[in-house]
Amino acid sequence: MATSFPVHATVTHKYAAAPERVFDAWLDTGMIGKFMFGPALRDEEIVQLKTDARVGGTFSFIVRREGIEIEHIGEYIEIDRPRRLLFSWAVRQDLPDSSRILIDITTLSTGCELTLTQEMPANWADFVERAKSAWAKMLHALADVLQRRITPI
């Protein structure tokens, strides 16, 4: 499979949270709507977020940007809580173009470190820096969301 996805965009982020909390955020639509999509990240409205979080299960994240609905879809390939998550990633309107997202989480004494790699086809080489920037923004937003949930009011 490595030959079909030779282009990689990799970002990492450290979290002051348990690996299980960080991992679970990627499968929880309530959390996904706070760190991956929505007006807190970009000018868009969340229309619908659905997950069937099991190996072979699928997800659909629909957002509206500038009046246009965009549906991000994929299938869960590997779920090894709290260490690894692997899923396909595509925009329905762009099929058959797709990529894969690999999330590895390592336990640290102060929480954990997440490494996200988007594996893409060769024709996506010009997209690498934009992908890194977008994922880094989401990983930072996840840290903010996790921090707010554990900070007393």
N, C-alpha and C positions, 0 to 999 in steps of 0.2 A: 504494500500500500504506500510505502514511502515514496516510490517513484511517481505516483499520481498526485502527491502533495509535496513537491520539492521546496516550496517557498514557505518560510516560517517567520512569524512575528511573535516575539516572546517578551513578556513583561512579568515583573515580580512585585510583590507587596507583602510587608510584614504586618501582622495583626496582633493586637493585645487581646485576643479572644481564643477560646478553645478551638482546636481544629474542627470539631464536630459542628460548632456554630457557624463557622465559615463555610464548611462543606454544605450544610443544610440550606444555607441561604440561596444556593444555586438551584435548588429544587422546590423552593417555596415561592409561589406566585406573589404572595404578599411582600416578600423581600425583594423579589425580582423587580417588582413595580417601584421599588425605592432606589435601587442602585444601577439597574441596567437600562431602564426606560423611564420616560415621563418628563414633566416640565422641570424637575430639579437638575436634569442633565442636559436637555436640549429642548428646543421649541417643538414639542409634540404632545399629543394626547394619547393616553393608553386606552385602547378600545377593548381589548380582551387578552388575558394571559391564561393559558391552559397548559398543564403538564400531566403526563402519565409517567411518573418518575420510577421507572423500572427498566432493566435491560430489554431493549426491543420496543419500549414505550416511546411515545413521541411528544413533542411540545409544539405550541403555536403561540407566538407573541405578536399581536396585531396592534400597531400604533398608527396614528394619523399625523402626518407632517404636511403642512401647507395644503390641506384639504385632500391629500392622497393617502389611502390606507396602504400600509406596508406590512406584510406578514413574514416574520422570521420563523422558520420551521427547522426541525431537526429530529433526530432519533438518538436515544441514549444507547451507546455502544458498550460502555463499561461504567459500572458504579461500584466503587470499593471505598465505602465510607470509613473513615474520613480522609483517606489518602489520595484517591484518584477518581476523576470523573472525565469521561471521554464521550463526546457527542458530535454528530454532524451538525452543520450550521449553513443555512441557506436563506435567501429571500425568495419566496414563492415566485415572484414575478421574474426572477433571474434564472430559474431552473432551466437546464440541468446543472448550471454552475453551482458548486457547493464547496465547502471547506470542512475542516474538523477542528474542534476545540479540545485541547488536552489541559486539564487542571490537575496539578500535583500539589499536595499540601504536606509540608514537613512540620513536625512538632518542634517547637523551641521552648526554652525554659520560661519565656515571657509570653507565650502564645503560639503563633505559627507563622509560617511563610508560605504564600501561595505563588506558584509559577504557572502562568497561563501561556500556552503556545497555540496560536492559530496556524494550522497547516493548510496551505493553499496551493492550487494549481499554478504552474509556471506563468500563465498569462496574468496572474495577480501580482507579479513582482512590484509593479508601481504602487500597489496599495499597502505595502508593508508598513511604511511610516504612519499612514493614516490609521491603520489597524492598531498599531502600538499605542498611538495617542488615544484612540477611542477606548481601548481596553484599560489603559492606565487610568483614565478618567473614571471608568466604572469601578475599578478596584479601589480607588481612593474614595469614591462615594460609598462603597460597601463598608470601608473602615469607619466613615462618618456615621453610617446607620448603626453599625454594631456598637460604636462608642455611645451613641445616644441611648441605646437600649440598656446599657449597663451603668450609665451615669445617673445618680440620684437627682431628682428635680428639686 
